[in-house]
Amino acid sequence: MRIRPPHDHGKPVDNWFRLLPRQKGEVVKGAIRLKIMYKKINSKPLSANDFELLKVVGKGSFGKVLQVRKKDTNRIYAMKVLNKKDIVERQEIQHTLSERNVLIQATSPFLVGLKFSFQTPEKLYLVLDYMNGGELFYHLQNETTFSEERAKFYTAELVLALRHLHKYNIVYRDLKPENILLDSNGHVALTDFGLCKENVSFDDTTNTFCGTAEYLAPEVLTGQGYGKAVDWWSLGILFFEMTTGLPPFYSENTNLMYKKILHNKLVFPQGYSKLGQSLVRGLLERDPRRRLGGGPTDAKEVQEHPFFAGLDWEKLYKKQYKPPFKPKVESEADTSNFDPCFTESMPVDSLPNNQSAPLSDSVQQNFKGFTYTDDEKLSLSHSIQSLKLNSVSENN
């Protein structure tokens, strides 16, 4: 439940709220009375000093991701710290700004949410939802493969994530296990939108060569121009990897892998289900115009594939299906589902190199408008005044 503050922030909300069942078959009776007081906090601009650095949970080419606690609310977040100079030198300014724009524009239950963004002369900060279930990559590494049902669940939620991005004419372009997080219940959330391309409608194409080698679609490799269909190709690669342990065209030699992506036949291990094969073949069609999801109806084609027969997509969107795997989580701040090579590092917001020349005013102008604050800057202080509860489960 999300409760918006009234126009008059000094006026408390004091209401009864009826309790609703979380799952089908559960009967819940009763109501809860909440008295809620709102107050504005941090009228001054946010800075890194407003957060306590707890753990390192990820690293990238431009910076790192820290688990942090906001000092005035004690809420746990993930803070992505990016070095401006590295971004400028690698000509990644537009990609970085696109990430921030996508996070603000395309909110979805299956996309990590942006809460705050701010900057210093040297760095950019993105403060995001913290997903204590960890990276899908970490779990896949530990287990080697997932059951088809488990892979199906993740794939279906990712279909909804990509559908939402494509609705806003955004191509994701970097779908892989490292960019998929799990929440405490086991639902997925896409993260890292640095390679997203905005303003790509069905008939539009783009040509930038980017992504991760194992997941690149053939049309990216040939340089012929590509559109949203590249995301469906990557989803097919991901599903195959989740169910077999490796991407279908994998090779340690990148050039050989590219040749295999362009020319090799799909080979399925013995016992791979017929419907699973059909889904993968549809998603890994080399002609993007014939690819499953590559038509004008986009995700609808994928949702209607027989592999997903019987799946209630509305129920899935509302997260009413019980995930097949629930991460072991001790607390909101749990980091046990992240790679120890990250979490054992010292959580330091490292200082810039004082010997390097500061960025010019003209370069700094590229980052103008980066700062953002979600409406959750309002601190919620509440007390439960009364409680009437009688919860029972009935098996249907």
C-alpha positions in Angstrom: 0.0 0.0 0.0 1.3 3.4 -0.9 -0.3 6.4 0.8 0.2 9.9 -0.7 0.5 12.8 1.6 -2.4 15.4 1.6 -1.8 18.8 0.3 -1.6 20.1 3.8 1.4 18.2 5.1 0.7 19.4 8.7 -2.6 17.6 8.7 -2.5 14.0 9.8 -4.2 11.1 8.1 -6.3 9.1 10.5 -8.3 6.3 8.8 -9.3 2.7 8.9 -8.0 0.5 6.1 -9.6 -2.8 5.2 -7.2 -5.8 5.1 -7.1 -7.6 1.7 -5.8 -11.1 1.0 -2.4 -11.5 -0.6 -3.1 -14.7 -2.4 -6.1 -16.5 -3.9 -7.7 -18.8 -1.5 -6.8 -16.7 1.6 -9.7 -15.1 3.5 -8.7 -12.1 5.6 -11.1 -10.3 7.9 -10.5 -7.1 9.8 -9.1 -3.6 9.4 -6.2 -1.6 10.6 -6.3 2.0 11.8 -3.3 4.1 10.8 -2.6 7.6 12.0 0.0 9.1 9.8 1.9 12.3 10.2 4.0 13.8 7.4 6.9 16.1 7.6 9.3 17.5 5.1 12.9 16.5 5.5 16.1 17.6 3.9 15.0 20.9 2.3 18.7 21.3 1.4 20.0 19.5 -1.7 21.0 15.8 -1.1 24.6 14.8 -1.0 26.6 11.7 -0.2 26.9 12.9 3.4 23.2 12.2 3.8 23.9 8.5 3.5 25.8 5.9 5.6 27.9 3.6 3.4 27.3 0.0 4.4 28.6 -2.5 1.8 29.8 -2.7 -1.8 27.3 -4.8 -3.8 28.6 -4.2 -7.4 31.3 -2.8 -9.5 31.4 -1.5 -13.1 33.6 0.3 -15.6 32.5 3.7 -14.5 32.1 3.2 -10.7 30.5 1.0 -8.1 27.2 0.2 -6.4 27.0 0.7 -2.6 24.4 -0.4 -0.2 23.6 2.7 1.9 21.3 3.8 4.7 19.7 7.2 4.4 20.5 8.8 7.8 17.2 10.7 8.4 14.8 7.8 7.6 17.1 4.7 8.1 15.9 3.3 4.8 18.2 1.1 2.9 19.0 1.9 -0.8 21.6 1.0 -3.5 23.7 3.9 -4.5 25.4 3.9 -7.9 28.4 6.2 -7.9 29.8 7.2 -11.4 33.0 9.0 -12.2 32.3 12.0 -14.5 35.7 12.1 -16.0 35.6 8.4 -17.0 32.2 9.0 -18.5 33.4 12.0 -20.5 36.6 10.2 -21.7 34.7 7.2 -23.0 32.1 9.4 -24.6 29.3 7.8 -22.5 27.5 11.0 -21.4 24.4 10.3 -23.4 24.1 6.7 -22.2 24.5 7.9 -18.6 21.8 10.6 -19.0 19.6 8.1 -20.7 19.8 5.8 -17.7 18.6 8.5 -15.4 15.8 9.5 -17.8 14.6 5.9 -18.3 14.5 5.3 -14.5 12.3 8.3 -14.1 10.0 7.7 -17.1 9.5 4.0 -17.2 8.4 2.9 -13.7 7.3 -0.7 -13.4 7.0 -3.5 -10.7 9.8 -5.2 -12.7 12.2 -2.3 -13.0 14.4 -1.1 -10.2 13.1 2.3 -9.1 15.1 5.6 -8.9 14.6 7.5 -5.6 17.2 10.3 -5.8 19.9 11.5 -8.1 22.5 14.2 -7.4 26.0 15.2 -8.4 29.3 16.8 -7.4 31.8 18.4 -9.8 33.5 14.9 -10.0 30.7 12.4 -9.6 27.1 11.3 -10.4 25.0 9.5 -7.8 21.9 7.4 -8.5 20.0 6.2 -5.4 17.9 3.1 -6.2 15.7 0.5 -4.7 17.9 -2.1 -2.9 17.0 -5.6 -3.9 18.3 -7.9 -1.1 17.6 -11.1 -3.1 20.8 -10.4 -5.1 21.7 -10.9 -8.7 20.2 -13.6 -10.8 23.7 -14.2 -12.0 24.9 -15.1 -8.5 22.1 -17.6 -8.0 22.7 -19.2 -11.5 26.4 -19.5 -10.8 25.7 -21.3 -7.5 23.1 -23.6 -9.0 24.4 -24.0 -12.6 20.9 -24.4 -14.0 17.3 -23.7 -13.1 14.3 -25.9 -13.6 12.2 -25.0 -16.6 9.4 -23.8 -14.4 11.7 -21.5 -12.5 13.2 -20.2 -15.7 9.7 -19.8 -17.1 8.7 -17.6 -14.1 11.6 -15.3 -14.5 11.2 -15.1 -18.3 7.5 -14.2 -18.0 8.3 -11.4 -15.5 11.0 -10.2 -17.8 8.5 -10.2 -20.7 6.5 -7.7 -18.7 9.6 -5.6 -17.9 10.6 -5.4 -21.6 6.9 -4.8 -22.7 6.9 -1.8 -20.4 10.2 -0.4 -21.8 9.1 -1.0 -25.4 5.8 0.8 -24.7 7.9 3.9 -24.0 10.0 3.2 -27.2 13.0 2.2 -25.1 15.3 -0.6 -26.3 17.1 -2.1 -23.3 20.1 -3.7 -25.2 21.8 -5.3 -22.2 19.7 -8.2 -20.9 21.8 -10.7 -19.0 21.8 -12.4 -15.6 24.1 -9.7 -14.0 21.4 -7.0 -14.8 18.5 -8.9 -13.2 17.9 -8.6 -9.4 15.6 -10.5 -7.1 13.6 -9.0 -4.3 13.2 -10.6 -1.0 10.2 -12.7 -2.3 11.9 -13.8 -5.5 10.4 -11.5 -8.1 12.7 -10.0 -10.7 13.7 -6.4 -11.3 15.8 -5.2 -14.2 18.6 -2.8 -13.4 21.4 -0.9 -15.1 19.8 1.1 -17.9 23.1 2.6 -19.1 22.8 1.1 -22.6 19.1 1.9 -23.2 18.2 3.6 -26.4 15.3 6.0 -26.2 12.8 7.1 -29.0 12.9 3.8 -31.0 9.5 3.1 -32.4 8.5 -0.1 -34.3 9.8 1.2 -37.6 12.9 2.9 -36.2 16.4 1.4 -36.1 19.7 2.3 -34.4 23.2 1.3 -35.2 25.4 1.6 -32.1 27.4 -1.5 -31.5 26.8 -2.2 -27.8 25.8 -4.9 -25.4 27.4 -8.0 -24.0 28.9 -10.5 -26.5 27.0 -13.6 -25.6 23.6 -11.9 -25.9 24.1 -9.8 -29.0 21.5 -10.3 -31.8 22.8 -11.1 -35.3 21.6 -7.7 -36.7 23.8 -5.9 -34.1 26.8 -7.9 -35.4 26.1 -7.2 -39.1 25.6 -3.5 -38.5 22.4 -3.5 -40.6 20.5 -1.4 -38.0 18.3 -2.9 -35.3 15.2 -2.2 -33.1 13.3 -3.5 -30.2 13.6 -7.1 -31.5 17.2 -7.3 -30.1 15.7 -7.6 -26.6 13.7 -10.6 -27.5 16.8 -12.3 -29.0 18.6 -11.7 -25.7 15.7 -13.1 -23.7 15.9 -16.3 -25.8 19.6 -16.5 -25.0 18.9 -15.9 -21.3 16.2 -18.6 -21.2 18.5 -21.2 -22.8 21.3 -20.2 -20.4 19.0 -20.6 -17.3 17.9 -24.0 -18.4 21.3 -25.4 -19.7 24.0 -23.5 -17.9 25.5 -21.7 -20.9 24.3 -19.4 -23.7 23.7 -21.5 -26.9 26.5 -20.0 -29.0 29.1 -19.5 -26.2 32.8 -19.6 -26.9 35.8 -18.2 -25.0 36.9 -16.8 -28.4 34.7 -13.8 -29.0 35.2 -13.7 -32.8 34.3 -17.4 -33.0 31.2 -16.8 -30.8 30.1 -14.0 -33.2 30.4 -16.5 -36.1 28.3 -19.0 -34.2 25.7 -16.4 -33.4 25.4 -15.7 -37.1 25.6 -19.2 -38.6 25.4 -22.1 -36.1 22.3 -24.2 -35.6 20.6 -24.4 -32.2 21.4 -27.7 -30.4 19.3 -28.6 -27.4 20.3 -31.1 -24.7 18.5 -34.4 -24.5 15.2 -34.1 -22.6 14.6 -30.4 -23.4 10.9 -29.9 -23.6 9.2 -29.4 -27.0 7.5 -26.2 -25.9 10.7 -24.9 -24.4 12.5 -25.6 -27.7 9.7 -23.8 -29.6 10.0 -20.7 -27.5 13.8 -20.5 -27.8 13.6 -21.1 -31.6 11.0 -18.3 -31.9 13.1 -15.9 -29.9 16.3 -16.8 -31.6 15.0 -16.4 -35.2 17.9 -14.6 -37.0 15.5 -12.5 -39.1 14.2 -9.8 -36.7 11.1 -9.4 -38.8 10.1 -13.0 -38.2 11.4 -13.2 -34.6 8.9 -13.9 -31.9 8.2 -10.4 -30.5 9.6 -8.7 -33.6 6.2 -7.8 -35.0 4.1 -4.7 -34.4 2.4 -6.2 -31.4 5.8 -6.7 -29.7 5.4 -8.5 -26.3 1.9 -9.7 -27.1 3.4 -12.3 -29.6 5.6 -13.7 -26.8 2.8 -13.7 -24.3 0.6 -15.7 -26.7 3.2 -18.4 -27.3 2.0 -21.9 -26.2 4.8 -22.2 -23.7 3.0 -19.6 -21.6 -0.5 -21.2 -22.0 -2.5 -21.0 -18.8 -0.5 -18.1 -17.4 -2.6 -15.2 -16.1 -0.6 -12.2 -17.1 -2.6 -9.8 -15.1 -2.1 -11.9 -12.0 1.6 -12.1 -12.8 1.8 -8.3 -13.2 0.2 -7.9 -9.7 2.8 -10.4 -8.3 0.1 -12.7 -7.2 2.0 -15.8 -8.2 4.2 -17.3 -5.6 7.8 -17.3 -7.0 9.4 -20.7 -7.4 12.4 -19.6 -5.3 12.6 -17.4 -2.3 16.0 -16.0 -1.5 17.3 -16.5 2.1 17.1 -13.1 3.6 17.7 -12.2 7.2 16.9 -8.5 7.1 16.3 -5.6 4.8 20.0 -4.9 4.8 21.0 -8.5 4.0 23.9 -8.8 1.5 24.4 -12.6 1.6 22.9 -12.9 -1.9 25.6 -10.8 -3.5 29.1 -12.0 -4.5 31.5 -11.8 -1.5 34.1 -10.4 -3.8 32.0 -7.2 -3.7 30.6 -7.3 -0.2 34.0 -7.9 1.4 35.4 -4.7 -0.2 35.6 -1.5 1.8 32.5 0.7 1.2 34.3 3.9 0.4 33.1 6.8 -1.8 36.7 7.3 -3.0 37.9 10.8 -3.5 38.8 12.1 -6.9 42.4 12.3 -8.0 43.4 15.8 -7.0 46.2 15.8 -9.6 43.7 15.5 -12.5 42.4 18.7 -14.1 38.8 19.5 -13.1 36.1 19.3 -15.8 35.5 22.5 -17.7 32.2 24.4 -17.2 31.2 23.5 -20.8 31.6 19.8 -20.0 29.7 20.2 -16.7 26.8 21.7 -18.6 26.2 18.2 -20.1 25.1 17.0 -16.7 22.8 19.9 -16.0 19.4 18.8 -14.7 20.7 15.4 -13.5 19.4 16.0 -10.0 16.1 14.3 -9.1 14.1 13.5 -6.0 11.2 11.1 -5.9 8.2 12.0 -3.7 9.5 9.6 -1.1 11.6 12.4 0.2 8.6 12.9 2.6 9.3 11.0 5.7 6.4 8.8 6.9 5.9 8.7 10.6 2.9 6.6 11.6 1.4 4.9 14.6 -1.0 2.0 14.6 -3.9 3.2 16.7 -6.1 0.2 16.6 -6.1 -3.2 15.1 -8.9 -5.7 14.3 -7.5 -8.8 12.6 -8.8 -12.3 12.0 -6.9 -14.1 9.2 -7.6 -17.6 8.0 -6.7 -19.5 4.9 -9.1 -21.7 3.0 -7.9 -24.1 0.4 -9.9 -24.0 -2.8 
